[in-house]
Amino acid sequence: MVSAGSKSLAKPNSMKMPQDETYAWLALYLISGLGISAYRNLLAEFGSPGKALDADFASLSRVKGLRKDIARKIVNRDFISDPEAEMRHMKRIGARLLTYRHPGYPPLLGEISSSPVVLYVRGRDIPLDRHWIGVVGSRNPTYYGLKMAENISFALAERGVGVISGMAKGIDTAAHRGCIAAGGATVAVLGTGADRVYPAENIKLMEQIVERGTVISEFPLGSPPEARNFPIRNRIISGIGKGVLVVEATKKSGSLITASFALEQGRDVFAVPGSIESFKSTGTHLLIKQGAKLVENAEDILEELGEGTVHAEQGGPIASERLPLPELDEPERRLYDIVGEYPMHIDQIVRLSGLSSGEVSSALMRLELKELVKQLPGKQFVH
């Protein structure tokens, strides 16, 4: 079954449906084997999910695209899980159901052919008064990839652009964190039920997004992180926004599936270039060769959105991504110019600098204190 989701939030200003209407939408959704297209055909025929649930077998059998066995399941109330128990669980976790007919449903998502009929939602209502950009990439990125994802997401959020991602390890996590740090709006699209945290290490991030942003899923509560779920959910990441940014990915990465959905949906595709020696950037380089816009900073995306001159939500223009350097002595300046965005081992820095090991160690320590370089495990340094 291709599931759909719902909307959740226990906030007084959130938009909610009456309980009986919510039950009908959810119950029909939970009919075993009923897909999105058939669900829509039922609504077109009967006008509401409640009337579809009450229809007899003969009436259901006349619905275009509805198999006879699914019609029988509707009559017999063959649910994949108990709708009443599902509603109680939704209430416990502060979740709600969002249907594609609701005014709070993301309008661009509603335009795609496979848009979910319902979404489970936790957190705030999705703001509909801004542009959204999906940010995706490797689950095992380099430090460079993490830094770019976080910095660009931070800068987009400061300009009032929302960031969508999948709350996976790596690039997704960095994108959400960057957006939250800037006080922006972020949406996490899960490949599990909205009550599941995957990966488990992101439990704190999940709590932050529920508090400050929005968590959505089209999968029933309790759904585990099955591999088939993630490509399905990727069409929502691309469908909500105006475009998708791929920060770091191999040629076989699931992020390229998201980029493919974006192209099919008429969305823009952006890609951050990496080192030609980095296997983890082979997918992003392929996208650039195929016409994706090369992105070095948030401004490259904002220009495409027509937001190049927009000021930060807090007031005033966004701060420059490169602040003026403090005063540096000659060894510090030399090492600062050598260390780059990719981790570099101290032995290589010594070789390139022409300084002694002691001079390099001392100068790097001073640069760390000035927060101009960062030491990573294994005596590696980056800006």
C-alpha positions as CSV (number, residue, x, y, z in Angstrom):
1,M,0.0,0.0,0.0
2,V,1.3,3.5,-0.8
3,S,0.3,5.2,2.4
4,A,-0.5,8.8,3.0
5,G,-0.1,10.8,6.1
6,S,-1.8,13.2,8.4
7,K,-1.3,16.4,10.3
8,S,-0.5,16.7,14.0
9,L,-0.2,19.4,16.5
10,A,-1.6,20.1,19.9
11,K,-1.6,23.9,19.5
12,P,-4.8,25.9,20.0
13,N,-4.3,27.7,16.7
14,S,-3.8,24.6,14.6
15,M,-6.4,23.7,12.0
16,K,-8.3,20.5,12.9
17,M,-11.1,18.5,11.4
18,P,-14.1,17.3,13.4
19,Q,-13.4,13.9,15.0
20,D,-16.0,12.0,13.0
21,E,-14.6,13.4,9.8
22,T,-11.0,12.6,10.8
23,Y,-12.1,9.1,11.6
24,A,-13.6,8.6,8.2
25,W,-10.5,9.9,6.3
26,L,-8.3,7.7,8.5
27,A,-10.4,4.6,8.4
28,L,-10.7,4.6,4.6
29,Y,-6.9,5.3,4.4
30,L,-6.3,2.2,6.6
31,I,-8.2,-0.2,4.3
32,S,-5.7,-2.9,3.4
33,G,-4.3,-2.5,-0.2
34,L,-6.1,0.8,-1.0
35,G,-3.8,3.0,-3.0
36,I,-3.8,6.8,-3.6
37,S,-5.5,6.7,-7.0
38,A,-8.3,4.4,-5.8
39,Y,-8.8,6.6,-2.8
40,R,-9.2,9.7,-4.9
41,N,-11.7,7.8,-7.2
42,L,-13.8,6.9,-4.2
43,L,-13.9,10.5,-3.2
44,A,-14.9,11.6,-6.7
45,E,-17.7,9.0,-6.8
46,F,-19.1,9.4,-3.2
47,G,-18.0,12.9,-2.2
48,S,-16.6,12.0,1.2
49,P,-14.7,9.1,2.8
50,G,-17.6,8.5,5.2
51,K,-20.0,7.9,2.3
52,A,-17.5,5.6,0.6
53,L,-17.1,3.5,3.8
54,D,-20.9,3.2,4.0
55,A,-21.4,2.2,0.4
56,D,-22.5,-1.4,-0.5
57,F,-20.4,-3.8,-2.6
58,A,-22.4,-3.2,-5.8
59,S,-21.9,0.6,-5.6
60,L,-18.2,0.2,-4.8
61,S,-17.7,-2.2,-7.7
62,R,-18.7,0.5,-10.1
63,V,-15.9,2.9,-9.0
64,K,-13.3,3.3,-11.7
65,G,-10.0,1.7,-10.9
66,L,-11.2,0.0,-7.7
67,R,-10.5,-3.7,-7.7
68,K,-13.3,-6.1,-6.5
69,D,-11.2,-7.5,-3.7
70,I,-10.5,-3.9,-2.3
71,A,-14.3,-3.2,-2.6
72,R,-14.9,-6.3,-0.5
73,K,-12.3,-5.2,2.1
74,I,-14.1,-1.8,2.4
75,V,-17.4,-3.6,3.0
76,N,-15.8,-5.9,5.5
77,R,-13.8,-3.1,7.2
78,D,-10.5,-5.0,6.5
79,F,-8.1,-2.4,8.1
80,I,-4.4,-2.7,8.4
81,S,-4.7,-1.3,11.9
82,D,-7.7,-0.3,14.1
83,P,-8.6,3.3,13.2
84,E,-9.9,4.0,16.7
85,A,-6.7,2.8,18.3
86,E,-4.8,4.9,15.7
87,M,-6.7,8.0,16.7
88,R,-6.0,7.4,20.4
89,H,-2.3,7.0,19.6
90,M,-2.3,10.2,17.5
91,K,-3.9,12.1,20.5
92,R,-1.2,10.7,22.8
93,I,1.7,12.0,20.7
94,G,0.0,15.3,19.8
95,A,-0.5,14.3,16.1
96,R,-3.3,15.2,13.7
97,L,-4.4,14.3,10.2
98,L,-4.0,16.7,7.3
99,T,-6.0,15.8,4.1
100,Y,-5.3,17.0,0.6
101,R,-8.6,18.9,0.7
102,H,-7.6,21.0,3.7
103,P,-6.5,24.6,3.2
104,G,-3.3,23.9,5.2
105,Y,-2.1,21.3,2.7
106,P,1.1,22.5,0.9
107,P,-0.2,23.8,-2.5
108,L,2.8,22.7,-4.5
109,L,2.6,19.2,-3.1
110,G,-1.0,19.0,-4.1
111,E,0.0,19.6,-7.7
112,I,2.0,16.4,-8.1
113,S,0.2,13.4,-9.5
114,S,1.0,11.1,-6.6
115,S,0.4,13.6,-3.8
116,P,-0.6,11.9,-0.5
117,V,-4.3,11.9,0.3
118,V,-3.6,12.3,4.0
119,L,-0.5,13.1,6.1
120,Y,0.2,12.5,9.7
121,V,1.6,15.7,11.2
122,R,3.3,16.6,14.4
123,G,4.5,20.1,15.4
124,R,3.4,23.4,13.9
125,D,1.3,23.9,10.9
126,I,3.4,24.1,7.7
127,P,3.8,27.8,6.8
128,L,2.3,28.4,3.4
129,D,3.6,32.0,3.0
130,R,7.2,31.2,2.0
131,H,9.4,29.3,-0.5
132,W,10.7,25.9,0.5
133,I,13.8,24.1,-0.6
134,G,14.6,20.4,-0.1
135,V,18.1,19.7,1.1
136,V,19.4,16.1,0.8
137,G,22.6,14.2,0.6
138,S,24.8,11.4,1.9
139,R,24.1,9.5,5.2
140,N,27.9,9.2,5.5
141,P,29.1,12.6,4.4
142,T,32.5,14.3,4.7
143,Y,33.0,17.2,7.1
144,Y,32.9,19.5,4.1
145,G,29.4,18.1,3.2
146,L,28.1,18.6,6.7
147,K,29.4,22.1,6.9
148,M,28.0,23.1,3.5
149,A,24.5,21.6,4.3
150,E,24.4,23.4,7.7
151,N,25.7,26.7,6.5
152,I,23.5,26.9,3.4
153,S,20.4,25.8,5.4
154,F,21.2,28.4,8.0
155,A,21.5,31.2,5.4
156,L,18.3,30.1,3.6
157,A,16.4,30.2,6.9
158,E,17.7,33.6,7.7
159,R,16.2,34.8,4.4
160,G,12.8,33.3,5.3
161,V,13.2,30.2,3.0
162,G,11.9,26.9,4.6
163,V,14.1,23.8,4.6
164,I,12.7,20.3,4.0
165,S,14.7,17.1,4.5
166,G,14.2,13.6,5.7
167,M,15.8,13.6,9.2
168,A,18.3,10.8,8.1
169,K,21.8,10.7,9.4
170,G,24.4,13.0,7.7
171,I,23.3,15.8,5.4
172,D,19.6,15.7,6.4
173,T,20.5,16.1,10.0
174,A,22.9,19.0,9.3
175,A,20.2,20.7,7.1
176,H,17.6,20.6,9.8
177,R,20.1,21.8,12.5
178,G,21.3,24.7,10.4
179,C,17.7,25.8,9.8
180,I,16.7,25.5,13.4
181,A,19.9,27.4,14.5
182,A,18.7,30.3,12.4
183,G,15.2,30.2,13.8
184,G,13.8,29.1,10.5
185,A,10.9,26.8,9.5
186,T,11.9,23.2,8.8
187,V,9.8,20.1,7.7
188,A,11.1,16.6,8.3
189,V,9.5,14.0,6.0
190,L,9.8,10.6,7.6
191,G,10.1,7.2,6.0
192,T,8.5,5.7,9.2
193,G,5.4,6.4,11.2
194,A,5.3,9.8,12.7
195,D,5.7,8.2,16.1
196,R,9.0,6.6,15.2
197,V,12.5,8.2,15.5
198,Y,14.9,6.9,12.8
199,P,17.8,6.9,13.3
200,A,17.4,6.6,17.1
201,E,20.3,9.0,17.7
202,N,18.1,11.8,16.3
203,I,15.6,11.7,19.2
204,K,16.7,15.2,20.4
205,L,16.5,16.5,16.8
206,M,13.0,15.1,16.5
207,E,11.9,16.8,19.7
208,Q,13.3,20.1,18.4
209,I,11.5,19.8,15.1
210,V,8.2,18.9,16.7
211,E,8.6,22.0,19.0
212,R,9.8,24.5,16.4
213,G,8.9,23.0,13.0
214,T,6.9,20.2,11.5
215,V,7.2,16.4,11.2
216,I,5.1,14.7,8.6
217,S,4.7,11.1,7.3
218,E,2.3,9.3,4.9
219,F,2.9,6.0,6.7
220,P,0.6,4.7,9.5
221,L,1.8,5.1,13.1
222,G,4.2,2.4,14.1
223,S,5.5,1.8,10.6
224,P,9.1,0.7,10.8
225,P,12.0,2.1,8.6
226,E,11.6,-0.4,5.7
227,A,14.0,0.3,2.8
228,R,11.1,0.7,0.3
229,N,9.6,3.5,2.3
230,F,12.4,6.0,1.7
231,P,12.2,6.3,-2.1
232,I,8.5,6.7,-1.7
233,R,8.8,9.6,0.8
234,N,11.4,11.4,-1.3
235,R,8.7,12.6,-3.7
236,I,7.2,14.6,-0.8
237,I,10.6,16.2,0.0
238,S,10.8,17.4,-3.6
239,G,7.0,18.0,-4.0
240,I,6.6,20.6,-1.2
241,G,9.2,23.0,-2.4
242,K,10.4,25.0,-5.3
243,G,13.6,23.0,-5.7
244,V,16.0,20.4,-4.3
245,L,19.6,21.0,-3.2
246,V,21.9,17.9,-3.3
247,V,24.9,18.6,-1.1
248,E,26.9,15.4,-1.3
249,A,26.0,12.1,-2.9
250,T,27.4,9.2,-4.9
251,K,26.0,8.1,-8.3
252,K,23.9,5.4,-6.5
253,S,22.7,7.7,-3.7
254,G,19.0,7.9,-2.8
255,S,19.4,11.6,-3.1
256,L,19.5,11.3,-6.9
257,I,16.1,9.7,-6.7
258,T,14.9,12.8,-5.0
259,A,16.5,14.9,-7.7
260,S,14.8,12.7,-10.3
261,F,11.4,13.3,-8.6
262,A,12.2,17.0,-8.6
263,L,12.8,17.1,-12.3
264,E,9.6,15.1,-13.0
265,Q,7.6,17.6,-10.8
266,G,9.1,20.6,-12.7
267,R,11.2,21.7,-9.7
268,D,14.7,23.2,-9.8
269,V,17.7,21.0,-9.0
270,F,20.8,22.4,-7.3
271,A,24.0,20.7,-6.5
272,V,27.1,21.6,-4.4
273,P,30.4,20.7,-6.1
274,G,33.0,18.8,-4.2
275,S,36.5,17.6,-4.7
276,I,37.1,15.7,-7.9
277,E,39.0,13.2,-5.8
278,S,36.0,12.6,-3.5
279,F,33.8,9.6,-4.3
280,K,31.1,11.1,-2.2
281,S,30.7,14.0,-4.7
282,T,30.4,11.8,-7.9
283,G,26.6,12.1,-7.8
284,T,26.5,15.8,-7.4
285,H,29.0,16.3,-10.2
286,L,26.9,14.1,-12.4
287,L,23.9,16.3,-11.7
288,I,25.9,19.4,-12.5
289,K,26.9,17.9,-15.8
290,Q,23.3,17.1,-16.5
291,G,22.2,20.7,-16.0
292,A,21.7,21.2,-12.2
293,K,22.7,24.6,-11.0
294,L,26.1,24.7,-9.3
295,V,25.7,26.1,-5.8
296,E,28.5,27.6,-3.7
297,N,26.3,29.4,-1.2
298,A,22.6,30.3,-0.4
299,E,22.7,33.3,-2.7
300,D,22.9,31.0,-5.7
301,I,19.6,29.5,-4.7
302,L,18.0,32.7,-3.7
303,E,18.7,34.2,-7.1
304,E,16.7,31.4,-8.8
305,L,13.9,32.0,-6.3
306,G,13.9,35.7,-7.1
307,E,14.9,36.3,-3.5
308,G,18.4,37.7,-4.0
309,T,17.7,41.0,-2.3
310,V,15.4,39.8,0.4
311,H,16.4,40.7,4.0
312,A,16.7,38.3,6.9
313,E,13.5,37.6,8.9
314,Q,15.1,39.2,12.0
315,G,15.6,42.4,10.0
316,G,18.4,43.7,7.9
317,P,20.5,41.8,5.4
318,I,22.0,38.4,6.1
319,A,25.5,38.5,7.5
320,S,28.3,37.8,5.1
321,E,29.4,34.1,5.0
322,R,33.0,35.2,5.3
323,L,33.8,37.6,8.1
324,P,36.9,39.8,8.1
325,L,39.9,37.9,9.5
326,P,41.5,39.1,12.8
327,E,45.1,40.1,12.8
328,L,47.4,37.1,12.1
329,D,51.1,36.7,12.4
330,E,53.0,35.2,9.4
331,P,52.9,31.5,10.4
332,E,49.2,31.8,11.2
333,R,48.5,33.5,7.9
334,R,50.5,30.8,6.0
335,L,48.6,27.9,7.7
336,Y,45.2,29.6,7.4
337,D,45.8,29.8,3.6
338,I,46.9,26.1,3.5
339,V,44.0,24.6,5.5
340,G,40.8,24.4,3.4
341,E,37.3,23.1,3.5
342,Y,38.5,19.5,3.3
343,P,40.2,17.9,6.3
344,M,44.0,18.0,6.0
345,H,46.4,16.0,8.2
346,I,49.0,17.9,10.2
347,D,51.9,16.1,8.4
348,Q,50.7,17.4,5.1
349,I,50.3,20.9,6.5
350,V,53.9,20.7,7.8
351,R,55.2,19.6,4.3
352,L,53.3,22.4,2.5
353,S,54.1,25.1,5.0
354,G,57.9,24.7,5.1
355,L,57.7,25.3,8.9
356,S,58.8,23.0,11.6
357,S,56.4,20.6,13.4
358,G,56.6,22.7,16.5
359,E,55.9,25.9,14.7
360,V,52.9,24.4,12.9
361,S,51.4,22.9,16.1
362,S,51.8,26.2,17.9
363,A,50.3,28.3,15.1
364,L,47.4,25.8,14.6
365,M,46.6,26.0,18.3
366,R,46.4,29.8,18.0
367,L,44.2,29.6,15.0
368,E,41.9,27.2,16.9
369,L,41.6,29.7,19.8
370,K,40.7,32.3,17.2
371,E,38.1,29.9,15.9
372,L,39.6,30.0,12.4
373,V,40.4,26.3,12.1
374,K,38.9,23.2,13.7
375,Q,40.7,20.1,14.7
376,L,39.0,16.8,13.8
377,P,39.9,13.3,15.0
378,G,43.2,11.9,13.6
379,K,45.0,15.3,13.8
380,Q,43.2,16.6,10.8
381,F,42.3,20.3,10.4
382,V,39.7,22.3,8.4
383,H,38.3,25.8,8.3
